[in-house]
Amino acid sequence: MNSDKLLELLFYTLPALITGGVAYYFFFTFTQNEDKKRQFLLLRANQKSALPLRLQAYERMALYMERISLTKILIRIAPISEQQNDYANLLIGHIEQEFEHNLTQQIYMSDECWTIIAAAKNTTIQIIRNAAANEKVIDANSLREFILNDSLEKQSPSNTALAYIKNEVKAFI
């Protein structure tokens, strides 16, 4: 009799265990799907609010590249003395100051883009330093002429970085 009751108990509990397991599985997958859905909606909302910030960062860095373009910076900033080294230091100071002003924009940009922007800044500074050290350059005005003539022959580093910025913005819009 005991075995009959045990067998009968097993016949009642086995379907209940199977039903409970199936219900647990369905509820578990349902809650996982709901969590994924919530995460997706949250990510989409964050991207929606972050997109204007990212675009603004790229805009600011595009403006920075325009402002440090050799032809534009030489026209915008007049020499303060006749010494070419003083003028070169003034130009470099403006480039560095604007870079430091826009330093926080790197958190919205890719590492590659930021590296290219920093390289363009450093190359522009190096061009100015090399021109100031050239023996043909005797004063601030000849420094301006030398850099302008040199920039007509070569592609500006800021134009290269600006082209990269434009391509990166096109990629995520």
Salt bridges, closest charged atoms under 4 A:
ASP35 OD1 - ARG38 NH1 2.95
GLU66 OE1 - LYS72 NZ 2.28
GLU96 OE2 - LYS121 NZ 3.25
GLU98 OE1 - ARG67 NE 2.82
GLU98 OE2 - ARG76 NH2 3.55
ASP150 OD1 - LYS154 NZ 3.53
